[in-house]
Structures are given as structure tokens and as C-alpha cells.
Amino acid sequence: YELRCQGRIGVFDGFHKLLGDRGEDVVLPPLEPSTPLEPAAPPKAEQEFTKPPPRYTEATLVKALEKQGIGRPSTYASIISTIQDRGYVFQEERKFHASELGELVTDLLRPYFPALAIWGSRWRFRSMVA
């Protein structure tokens, strides 16, 4: 196993001599590589799960389109109505969900439009339609 920690080792007191140590940084003892360490306390194992980004609502989708430079304010409503009318997405509790058709179209277009793949990772397009 490889363990890492982050902190600082003071070489010169400098302004800390006047201001004192505020305890903001973790001060590490001087160590050499491969020095055996004894833990101060037993390690804690905690299981955490990542949460997917929240689904888009109409308002957050408009903000995302604007941020990515897609469309204009006059076209945002038509973009949203088009993806709904064509059956790519549907709304449930005001949040967008992908239909099977939307997922299929996304999967088919991705190899032919590399920008869509970049857009998908940067903008989390998949989370909007998945």
C-alpha cells in the first residue's frame, strides 16, 4: 500500500515567530524516504459513494446551453421543445430523462461526432439524457 500525507516542514520561523502558528497547516516531522511509520490512531475505513450530477431542468439546461455557446436566447425554447417533440427526452418531476430513443441516438452519433464525445464529458450530456 502507498500512503500519502500533505503538510509542511518548517525550515525557518520567519513571520511565524512574530505572528505565532495559527494551526492552519499540518506540520510534519522531518522524515526520510522509507521511514517506517507508526499510526497515531488506527485507520478508519469509510465507504463513500459518488453521486451523479443532478438532472437538468429547463432552467439549468438553458444555462448549460448558454455556457457552451450553443444556440441563442431566441432559440433555447425551440431546442428544448425539439428534443421533447422528437422523443429524445421526457420530463418527470420537471427534470429531463432520456428516452430509449434518446440514448440510442446519442450512442449512434458519438463515433461520428467527436465533439459530441467531448461535449458529453465536459458538459455531462450523458447525465442529462441518461
C-alpha positions as CSV (number, residue, x, y, z in Angstrom):
1,Y,0.0,0.0,0.0
2,E,1.1,3.5,-0.6
3,L,0.2,6.2,1.9
4,R,0.4,9.9,1.3
5,C,0.0,12.9,3.5
6,Q,0.3,16.6,2.9
7,G,1.7,19.2,5.2
8,R,4.7,21.3,5.7
9,I,8.1,21.2,7.4
10,G,9.3,24.5,8.7
11,V,12.8,25.4,7.8
12,F,12.8,29.0,9.1
13,D,10.3,30.5,11.5
14,G,10.2,33.8,9.6
15,F,7.0,35.7,10.3
16,H,5.6,32.8,12.3
17,K,8.0,33.9,15.1
18,L,6.0,37.2,15.3
19,L,2.5,36.1,14.5
20,G,2.7,32.6,16.0
21,D,1.4,29.4,14.4
22,R,-2.3,29.6,13.6
23,G,-2.6,25.9,13.3
24,E,-3.9,26.1,9.7
25,D,-1.3,23.9,8.2
26,V,-0.4,20.4,9.3
27,V,3.2,20.4,10.5
28,L,5.0,17.3,9.6
29,P,8.0,15.9,11.5
30,P,11.2,15.6,9.5
31,L,11.2,12.2,7.7
32,E,13.4,10.3,5.3
33,P,12.1,8.2,2.5
34,S,11.2,4.6,3.6
35,T,11.0,5.6,7.2
36,P,8.7,3.1,9.0
37,L,5.6,4.9,10.4
38,E,3.5,4.0,13.4
39,P,0.0,5.3,13.1
40,A,-1.1,7.7,15.9
41,A,-4.6,6.1,15.8
42,P,-6.0,3.1,13.9
43,P,-7.0,4.0,10.4
44,K,-10.7,4.4,9.7
45,A,-12.3,2.8,6.7
46,E,-15.2,4.7,5.4
47,Q,-17.2,3.8,2.4
48,E,-18.4,6.6,0.2
49,F,-20.3,6.7,-3.0
50,T,-20.1,9.3,-5.6
51,K,-23.3,11.0,-6.6
52,P,-24.2,11.6,-10.2
53,P,-24.7,15.3,-11.2
54,P,-28.3,16.5,-10.8
55,R,-30.5,16.1,-13.8
56,Y,-31.2,19.2,-15.9
57,T,-34.4,21.2,-15.5
58,E,-35.4,23.6,-18.3
59,A,-33.6,26.5,-16.5
60,T,-30.4,24.6,-15.9
61,L,-30.4,23.2,-19.4
62,V,-30.7,26.8,-20.8
63,K,-27.8,27.9,-18.6
64,A,-25.7,25.0,-19.8
65,L,-26.5,25.7,-23.5
66,E,-25.6,29.3,-22.9
67,K,-22.4,28.4,-21.2
68,Q,-21.4,26.1,-24.0
69,G,-22.3,28.7,-26.7
70,I,-25.0,26.5,-28.2
71,G,-27.9,28.4,-29.6
72,R,-29.1,31.9,-28.8
73,P,-31.6,33.1,-26.3
74,S,-34.2,33.2,-29.0
75,T,-33.6,29.5,-29.9
76,Y,-33.3,27.9,-26.4
77,A,-37.1,27.3,-26.2
78,S,-37.2,25.7,-29.7
79,I,-34.2,23.5,-28.9
80,I,-35.9,22.2,-25.8
81,S,-39.2,21.6,-27.5
82,T,-37.5,19.9,-30.4
83,I,-35.7,17.3,-28.2
84,Q,-39.0,16.6,-26.4
85,D,-41.2,16.5,-29.6
86,R,-38.8,14.1,-31.3
87,G,-39.0,11.8,-28.2
88,Y,-35.3,12.1,-27.2
89,V,-36.1,13.2,-23.7
90,F,-39.1,13.4,-21.4
91,Q,-39.8,15.3,-18.2
92,E,-40.5,13.7,-14.9
93,E,-41.0,16.0,-11.9
94,R,-39.6,18.9,-14.0
95,K,-36.3,17.1,-14.7
96,F,-35.2,15.7,-18.0
97,H,-34.7,12.0,-18.5
98,A,-33.6,10.3,-21.7
99,S,-35.9,8.0,-23.6
100,E,-34.6,4.8,-25.1
101,L,-34.6,6.6,-28.5
102,G,-32.5,9.5,-27.0
103,E,-29.9,7.0,-25.6
104,L,-29.8,5.1,-28.9
105,V,-29.4,8.3,-31.0
106,T,-26.6,9.5,-28.6
107,D,-24.8,6.2,-28.8
108,L,-25.1,6.1,-32.6
109,L,-23.9,9.7,-33.1
110,R,-21.0,9.6,-30.7
111,P,-18.5,7.8,-33.1
112,Y,-19.3,10.2,-35.9
113,F,-19.1,13.4,-34.0
114,P,-16.1,13.6,-31.7
115,A,-17.2,17.0,-30.5
116,L,-20.3,15.3,-29.0
117,A,-18.0,13.0,-27.0
118,I,-16.0,16.0,-25.7
119,W,-19.3,17.8,-25.0
120,G,-20.5,14.7,-23.3
121,S,-17.6,14.5,-20.9
122,R,-17.2,18.3,-20.3
123,W,-20.9,19.1,-20.1
124,R,-22.1,15.8,-18.7
125,F,-24.5,15.4,-21.6
126,R,-25.0,11.8,-20.7
127,S,-26.3,12.8,-17.3
128,M,-29.0,14.9,-18.9
129,V,-30.2,12.2,-21.2
130,A,-29.3,9.0,-19.2
